[in-house]
Amino acid sequence: MEITINLFGSPDSPSVQLGTTIKPVEDFYGDGPLMAFLVSIPHCIFNSIYSVAEKEGLKLKCRVRARYVVDEKFLKTGIYRFTKIILEVSSQDCDEEDLKDLVAKVKMECPIYLSFMDRMEIQVLKGE
């Protein structure tokens, strides 16, 4: 089973889509500890991409899709244990190679990625 969360919009106030629900990121943080955790990872990557892009003088709009792969054995007991977190980054405003370079720099400085790199994968997708 997977849980998928999409982050998009402006870096100052991104929107989050979970299923058919779209709300500002701040609203999801108030929806309890699990929701705050699920949103915090793509939000950190989203912010890191914009931070690195600003340092590089790049203007872009990006989307981050987080796919949490849930351990089925643990889920049967009511425990959400994630075996893998796959983050997919896309942008229509940025060349794919430039976005790959940007993501490589994010991987070097994002505390969330550095903390979970053994279970986290960041992929660059062609602009969506």
C-alpha positions in Angstrom: 0.0 0.0 0.0 1.1 3.6 -0.7 0.1 6.9 0.6 0.6 9.7 -1.9 0.8 13.4 -1.1 1.4 16.2 -3.7 2.8 19.6 -2.9 2.6 22.5 -5.4 2.1 26.2 -5.6 4.1 29.1 -4.2 7.0 28.5 -1.8 5.4 30.9 0.7 2.2 29.1 0.9 2.1 25.7 -0.9 -1.0 23.6 -1.3 -1.2 20.0 -0.5 -3.3 17.3 -2.2 -4.1 14.1 -0.3 -6.6 12.0 -2.2 -9.2 14.5 -3.4 -8.6 17.0 -0.6 -6.6 20.1 -1.4 -5.7 22.5 1.5 -2.9 24.9 2.4 0.0 23.0 3.9 -0.5 24.8 7.3 -4.0 23.2 7.6 -2.5 19.7 7.3 0.0 20.4 10.1 -3.0 21.0 12.4 -4.6 17.6 11.5 -2.6 15.6 14.0 0.8 14.1 14.3 0.6 11.5 11.5 -0.6 14.2 9.0 2.1 16.6 10.2 4.8 14.0 9.7 3.5 13.0 6.2 3.4 16.6 5.0 6.7 17.6 6.6 8.9 15.5 4.4 7.8 16.7 1.0 7.4 20.2 2.5 11.1 20.2 3.6 12.2 19.0 0.1 9.9 21.6 -1.6 11.4 24.4 0.5 15.0 23.1 0.0 14.5 23.1 -3.8 13.3 26.7 -3.8 16.1 27.7 -1.4 18.8 26.2 -3.6 17.2 27.5 -6.8 17.2 31.0 -5.3 21.0 30.7 -4.5 21.6 29.6 -8.0 19.6 32.4 -9.5 16.9 30.1 -10.9 13.2 30.9 -11.1 11.0 27.9 -11.2 7.8 26.4 -10.0 8.0 22.8 -8.9 5.8 20.0 -7.7 6.8 17.4 -5.2 5.0 14.1 -4.9 5.7 11.9 -1.9 4.9 8.3 -2.1 5.1 6.5 1.3 5.4 2.7 0.9 3.7 1.2 3.9 4.8 -2.1 5.4 1.7 -4.3 5.1 2.7 -6.5 8.1 2.8 -3.6 10.5 -0.3 -1.9 9.0 -2.4 -4.9 10.0 -1.5 -4.1 13.6 -2.4 -0.4 13.1 1.2 0.8 12.9 2.2 3.0 10.0 5.8 1.8 9.2 7.3 3.1 6.0 9.7 0.9 4.1 10.5 3.5 1.5 9.7 7.1 0.8 9.8 8.1 -2.8 9.9 11.8 -3.7 9.2 12.8 -7.3 10.2 16.3 -8.3 9.0 18.0 -11.5 9.0 21.4 -13.0 7.8 22.8 -16.3 10.0 25.9 -15.9 13.3 24.1 -15.6 15.4 21.9 -17.9 15.5 18.3 -16.7 19.3 18.4 -16.3 19.2 21.6 -14.4 16.5 20.1 -12.1 18.7 17.0 -11.6 21.6 19.3 -10.6 19.4 21.2 -8.2 18.1 18.0 -6.6 21.7 16.7 -6.2 22.5 19.9 -4.2 19.3 19.5 -2.1 20.5 16.0 -1.2 23.7 17.5 0.2 22.0 20.0 2.5 18.4 19.0 3.3 18.2 17.7 6.9 15.2 15.4 6.2 17.0 13.7 3.3 20.2 13.4 5.2 18.3 11.8 8.1 16.3 9.3 6.0 18.6 8.7 3.0 18.6 4.9 3.6 14.8 4.9 3.1 14.3 7.9 0.8 14.7 8.3 -2.9 14.4 11.5 -4.8 13.5 11.2 -8.5 13.4 13.9 -11.1 10.5 13.6 -13.5 9.9 15.5 -16.8 7.8 18.6 -16.3 4.2 17.9 -15.3 
